[in-house]
Amino acid sequence: MELTQPLGNALNQPIKEIWGKTPFLKDLRSLKKKDLMFCKICKYKNYCVFCYANNFIWNKGYKKPYPYQCKIAQIKYSLDKKSND
């Protein structure tokens, strides 16, 4: 995953400090699937394996779902439904 914004400098700061104090990383760590509007209303959300890295790469941001993962969730839902019929 390539980030387009600096997070810190590991040569000048301890990694623990970068991880704990960088606003972007704090926001990313606190984000839950239920906080994302698209996912919150999705009928396949229980079948989704949400990946922030894929979201970031695909959408240039992590707050929108990665369409491929949505498709996989739909397939999982369909398979589960068929096996329970």
CORNORNOR-V506464 format. One record per backbone hydrogen bond with DSSP energy under -1.0 kcal/mol. CO is the residue of the C=O (numbers start at 0). NH is the residue of the N-H. Records with the same first field share a line. If there is no record, write none. Layout:
# CORNORNOR-V506464
CO: NH + NH
This chain:
# CORNORNOR-V506464
8: 11 + 12
13: 17
14: 18
15: 19
16: 20
17: 21
21: 25
22: 26
23: 27
24: 28
25: 29
26: 30
31: 34
32: 35
35: 39
36: 40
41: 44
43: 46
50: 54
51: 55
52: 56
53: 57
54: 58
55: 59
65: 69
66: 70
67: 71
68: 72
69: 73
70: 74
71: 75
72: 76
73: 77
74: 78
75: 79
76: 80
77: 81
78: 82
79: 83
